[in-house]
């Protein structure tokens, strides 16, 4: 179960969001969420080997290729794809993992928590921001 207080703290303190699976396709949910976060002051770094950039931000093939500090790793991938992403998030020193709506992987979440990361599962970052912080 996600904790509103923890989610609000993540949203309020985070500056840099590495978005794994961010799509350059405007029809995909990740595109709209990424654009929303950018317009609300977050630095959104696309992590997707199939795109070169997103709204002017250079894309990286994986988290370990990102040359700067990551506050939140936002994930738009299938639940089965989560464990290696969590491993990379731990390796790069991210503070939180945020699995988007419909994405749950309890084992990976537990591993992230044991490594000291905050974990949100099955929640849209945009909808949560709108609900807890406003538009």
C-alpha positions in Angstrom: 0.0 0.0 0.0 1.3 3.4 -1.0 1.7 6.0 1.7 0.4 9.6 0.8 2.9 11.2 3.1 5.9 9.4 1.6 4.7 10.0 -2.0 4.2 13.8 -1.2 7.7 13.9 0.3 9.2 12.2 -2.8 7.3 14.6 -5.1 8.3 17.6 -3.1 12.0 16.8 -2.7 12.9 15.2 -6.0 14.5 17.3 -8.7 15.7 14.7 -11.2 13.5 11.9 -12.5 15.0 9.1 -14.7 12.0 7.7 -16.6 12.7 4.2 -17.7 10.6 3.3 -20.7 9.8 6.9 -21.6 8.4 6.9 -25.1 8.7 9.4 -27.8 5.2 8.5 -29.0 2.7 11.1 -28.0 0.0 8.4 -27.7 1.8 6.5 -24.9 1.0 7.4 -21.3 4.7 7.8 -20.5 5.0 10.7 -23.0 2.2 12.7 -21.3 3.5 12.0 -17.8 7.0 13.0 -18.8 5.8 16.2 -20.3 3.6 17.0 -17.2 6.6 16.5 -14.9 8.8 18.7 -17.0 6.3 21.5 -17.0 6.1 21.2 -13.2 9.8 21.8 -12.7 11.3 18.3 -12.7 14.3 17.4 -14.8 13.1 14.3 -16.7 15.9 12.1 -18.1 14.6 9.5 -20.6 16.0 6.0 -20.2 15.2 4.1 -23.3 17.6 2.6 -25.9 15.1 3.2 -28.7 15.0 7.0 -28.6 17.7 9.7 -28.9 16.0 12.4 -26.9 12.7 13.5 -25.2 11.8 17.2 -25.4 15.4 18.2 -25.8 16.8 15.9 -23.0 19.3 13.3 -24.2 18.1 9.7 -23.8 20.3 7.0 -22.2 20.1 3.2 -22.8 20.1 2.4 -19.1 20.4 4.0 -15.7 24.1 3.3 -15.3 24.7 5.5 -18.4 23.1 8.6 -16.9 26.0 10.9 -15.9 24.2 12.7 -13.0 22.5 12.1 -9.7 19.0 10.6 -9.9 16.4 11.2 -7.3 13.6 9.1 -8.6 13.5 6.2 -11.0 10.1 6.2 -12.6 9.3 2.9 -14.4 7.1 2.4 -17.4 7.9 -1.3 -18.0 6.3 -4.7 -17.5 6.5 -6.1 -13.9 8.9 -8.9 -15.2 11.3 -6.1 -16.3 11.5 -4.5 -12.9 14.3 -6.5 -11.1 17.3 -5.4 -13.2 16.0 -1.8 -13.2 15.9 -1.9 -9.4 19.4 -3.3 -9.3 20.6 -0.4 -11.5 18.7 2.1 -9.4 20.5 0.8 -6.3 23.8 0.9 -8.1 23.5 4.5 -9.1 22.2 5.7 -5.7 18.7 6.7 -6.5 16.5 7.7 -3.6 13.2 6.3 -4.8 11.6 3.8 -7.2 8.2 4.8 -8.7 6.4 2.0 -10.6 3.6 3.5 -12.7 0.0 2.5 -12.6 -0.6 -1.2 -13.2 3.0 -2.1 -12.3 3.7 -4.2 -9.2 6.7 -6.4 -8.4 6.9 -7.2 -4.7 10.3 -8.9 -4.8 12.0 -6.0 -6.5 10.2 -3.5 -4.2 11.5 -5.4 -1.2 15.0 -5.4 -2.5 14.8 -1.7 -3.1 13.5 -1.0 0.4 16.3 -3.2 1.9 18.8 -1.0 0.0 17.2 2.1 1.6 15.1 3.3 -1.4 11.6 4.6 -1.0 9.1 2.5 -3.2 5.9 3.4 -4.8 4.0 0.8 -6.9 0.9 0.9 -9.1 0.5 4.7 -9.0 0.7 7.4 -11.7 3.2 10.0 -10.8 1.2 12.7 -12.6 -2.2 11.8 -11.0 -0.5 11.5 -7.6 1.1 14.9 -8.0 -2.2 16.4 -9.0 -4.0 14.8 -6.0 -1.4 15.6 -3.3 0.2 18.9 -4.6 -2.1 20.4 -7.1 -1.9 21.5 -10.7 
